[in-house]
Amino acid sequence: MGNLRICFAGTPEFAAAHLLALLDSPHQVIATYTQPDRPSGRGKKLLPSPTKRVAEQSAIPLFQPTTLRAQEQYNLLEGLCPDVLVVVAYGLILPRAILSIPKFGCINVHASLLPRWRGAAPIERAILAGDKESGITILQMDEGLDTGPILYQQPISIADSDTRQSLEDNLAHAGKGALLYTLDNLELLMAGAIQQDNQVSTYAEKLQKTEALINWKSPASTISRTIRAGIGRFPAYTFLDGDRLRIIEATPKANRFEHPPGTIAELGRNGFVVACSNSSLHVNLVQLPGKNVANVAQVLNARPSLFAPGKSFTNSEAQS
């Protein structure tokens, strides 16, 4: 397959990594689409997306429409005459009219092995479900949500220690190679595209902050997945002495204690152990309100009795 004229649409770091891979390839990126700048931080300052930063640094024409349904957006894309539109975590719906403009249509890089985990949060949902495998799917886009024919898939394993960030990094690495392979063999892969089995599909609903609240009555392995899935976006949290406490890193253990779930059973310089359902959790990294992430030893230097054995975590401030 010859070099392609590509329009790219994406927003977060995961998308930016794929744009960089395209820029290093023989293919020509003729324009980039990303979401409008969003307010961020306490000052609500408008910040550009990672994809926008890459596009600006590479002097690629950049567009930030609030919707692609307007006629002017149809006219704009049509005037660019792309061979293909590559979509990676863009965040806007592509209407039928847009899908039909590029010569080879629109292809999407999705961070799961479809039809498992269609939707907005496939990485987090895979970790929360305890999946042992994830991967990249390159699909031909249709009007459905991640329902189009599969062009290529690249599986990767999920380690018990993987966090949302580490799994995303691994998927981004796999996705870049899968995308370039697909583009280099696009016509051949389109001819052999595989329809998805809708009956075995699952939906990766966007995470809510309330899902990060730790339920100490769960097994430690389940709590560990909550912690690892929340890294970087919705850190897992609980309450101690009336204060919200984030749990950043912890290891599930088979040890059982007679204490009620949520009770600190043991304390050492390298962490503390919390009783869970038929198991326990060894916690070594935490974050106190208004503070940076710290190991337990650092916290104990300032507050030696904070994690005293016998104290209990709760699931709300009112119970503290």
Secondary structure, DSSP 8 states (H G I E B T S, - for coil): ----EEEEEE-SHHHHHHHHHHHTSSSEEEEEE----EEETTTTEEE--HHHHHHHHTT--EE--S-S-SHHHHHHHHHH--SEEEEES--S---HHHHTSSTT-EEEEESS-TTTTEES-HHHHHHHTT-SEEEEEEEE--SSSS-S-EEEEEEEE--TT--HHHHHHHHHHHHHHHHHHHHHTHHHHHHT-B---GGG--EE----GGGGB--TTS-HHHHHHHHHHHTTTS--EEEETTEEEEEEEEEEE----SS-TTBEEEEETTEEEEEETTEEEEEEEEE-TTS--EEHHHHHHH-TTTT-TT-B-BSSGGG-
